[in-house]
Amino acid sequence: MVTAREAQLCINQACMTFPIVKPGPCAIKTEAPAQICITDENEYFYSTGSTPGQVNQRWWVFLKEDMPKSLQYNSFADHVVGDGSDVRLVWLKVAPKSGTYVVVTGYFAKKAPYAFQGSCQVQVQVVDIPLNTITVR
């Protein structure tokens, strides 16, 4: 509302409404197997459905033992694998060694300081190629 300093009347006013809504529950959907060979060159799709309009969504991949206790939108840049409601991963490129990996996505407010709104995750076991030798005892 705009008013004049000495006047008692309103000069001009404009209103704008906008929703302040927390995103709904987060769940990652995928048809990827829970165990993937470290040399697998296939592309796997992970999705949460559409991203709510009032938030940004970002994806990370961490080794389970390196998973941080909390996420911030601009943190862990070397682990970011995408933005938006879905991500496509080629585990041969994402996983440098075998182990349990965590695919995690988070919702954040669109304006700085990008307040955390929620997250969800799924674990993937990346396994080494077995040795091709036979030992007889």
C-alpha positions, 0 to 999 in steps of 0.5 A: 500500500502506498500512502501520502505522508500527510494525507489520511487517504490511501493513494494507491494499493495493489495486492498479490497473493502467493502460496506458501506450501511445503512440498508433499511427501518425497519418494524416489521411483526407479526401475533400476536394480538394487545391485548394479555391476561397477562396469554397467554402462546402462543409464538408469532413471530416478524420479520423484514426479513433478517438482512442486512449483515453489521449490528447487530440486537437486540430486546428489550421489554419495557413498553411504559412509560419506553421506552428510547429516544435512544438505544445503542447496549449494553444498557438495558440488562434486556430488551433484548429479542433476536438478529437477524432478528426475535424474539419469545415472550411468553408474560406471561414471558415477561410482569410482569404486564398489560399495553402497551408494545413496541417491538423494534428492532435496527440495529447497526454497527458490530464493536465497538462502535456499531453505531446506524443505525436505528430502528422500533417498534410495540406496544402490549397491555397486558391486565389483566384478568377481575374479575369473580365477579358480583355485583348487586346494 
